[in-house]
Amino acid sequence: DRGYLSRSPPVWSPANVTQWEAPTFGAAARFRVGATALLFVVAATGNLALMASVCGVRSRRHSASRLRPLMVSLASADLMMTFVVMPLDVVWNATVQWYGGDALCKLLSFLKLLAMYASASALVVIGLDRHRAIVRPLRALSARWRNRRMLALAWSLSLLLAAPQLFVFGAVEAGEVGDDFTQCATHATFSVRWQETLYNMFHFSTLYAIPLLVMSCCYGHIMLHINNTHMRDKGKLRRSSSDGISKARMNTLKMTVVIVLSFVVCWTPYYLLGVWYWFQPEVVDFTPEYIHHSLFLFGNLNTCCDPLIYGFYTPSFRADLAACCRADRREPAAADFTLPVKSRKLWEDEFSFDHDDD
């Protein structure tokens, strides 16, 4: 397996290098290659469709665009995972060893971690935005600029946190065991085991633990606020969507909560096994290989889930996508953007990307 977080082989230490055997392209690896190729097709199609829908002419006309840049950022991170991590994983597992050279090893290791950081940080920004929209709606006038600043900060931090990969990884030859075998790994970067464990735990904290803590606080406070609002308004007849929390905000809240849950469900098993391996490296000797491959595939499944969740919670997703495709050939007429009255009302009243937030 390619390891955890960095998805590279474990460090080769002088103590175990004489016992090391070159990996082979076995049945589990073949399954991983086929499954990853399938996930690539689904993720590429879904996220490109999401990007086209959110950035399309019709979406810009019907929404106030507060949530749009956040979804664009999330889709961009997912597309980076799709077009960098997945193809690399397919080729790397098929060839078994690394043929890309030292520079490409460093670059792709950096891009892989950057994509993971960008995805996690986008979810954090979305959680902070939903918290502000629900708990402090009167401060929504500055939401667009605030979100753009947070996204710029999120991507800057992602670049900074992923940068060590450029120095930690490199193409390593396993000449000590008499095999002409090259791998992209962290060999000789860490002098003792605890340094590598500390490095991996740092990325585990910043990639998963801290984002999950921030998102849990945001959505936990939101749920508490909704419950308090419900208790306060209990017994009162609500006649307007402007009372309490609007349907638009509730719909976007539901969508973002499901997106966060998919992130937790897909990546938690992968990270837990990684933590176990960092503190007990011998676990790799008795854990079946197919478990390592399956958990990595399950993590990549999250990239496919985001566009599906968005499409499920967006009534006009197909209409937006169709309008975007037609815009490539001609400027659509007003009739091209017409939805049935019931569907249009559902879009405007229940999922207009928080038109009441701006």
C-alpha positions, 0 to 999 in steps of 0.5 A: 500500500502507499501508506497513510496521508502521504500515500507512500510506502513506510520508511525503510529503516536499516533494521528492516531493509534486509527483510524488505521485499519488493511489492507485486501487482496482486489481486488486491492492487488490481481491484484498487486500480479498477475501482479507482478508475471507476471512481475517477469517471464518476467524480470527474463527471459529477464535479465538472457538472457541479462546477458548470451548474454553479458557475452557469448563467442561470445560477447567477440569475437566480441566486445571490451567490453567497454560497456559490464561491464556497461550492466552487472552492469545494468542487475545485478541491475535489477536481484536484483530487480527481485529476491528480490523486486518482490517476497517479494512484492508478498508474503507481499501483499498476507499475508498482514502483516509481518511474517519475523521477525525483522532481515529479515525486516531490511535486505530486506528493505536494499536490496530493496533500494540497488537494486534501487540505483544500477540501477540508478547509473549504468545508470549514469555511462553509461551516463558518458561513452557515453558522453566521447565516443562521446564528447572526443573520443581521451581519450577512451584508458583508458575507460575500467579502468575508467568504472570499477572504476566508477562502483566500486564507484557506487556500494560502494555509493549504499551500503552506501546510502542504509545502513540506512534502516538497522536502520530505519526499523523494525518489529512493532506490532500494539497492541495498537488497539487490533489487533495481527498485525505485519508490517515491518515499520519505526514506532517510528524511527522518533519522528516528521513527518518532520524527515521522510519527510526529510529522504524520500526526501534525498532518492528521491534526490539521487535515482531519481533527481540527477541521472536524472540531471546528465544524462540530462546534459550528453545526452544534451551535447551529442546532442549539440555536435552532432548538432555542428558536423553536422553543421560543416560537412554540405555540405561535402561528408562523405566517411568514418565512421571514419569521425565525429561520427561512426555508432557504437557509434550512435547505442549504444547512441540510445540504452542508450538514450532509456534505460534512457527514459524508466527509466524516464517514468516508475518511474516518476509517482511513485516518484511524487505521493510519493512526494505529499504524503510526504508533504500531507499525507492525499492524501492517504485517497482520492487516490484510492488504485488501483492507488498506486498499478498501479504506483508501477507496472509501476515502476517495468516494467522498469526492464523488459524494459532494456533487451528488449531494449538491444535485439532490438538494438543488431543484434546478440542478439539471436546468442549470447544467442544460442552460450552461451547455446551451450557452456554449453555442448561443446566448440563451433566450429568456424562455430557455431559463423558464421553469414550471411555476411550481419548480421555479417557486421551489427554487426561489423560496427554498433554495436560492443560495440564501438570497435573503442572506445578502 
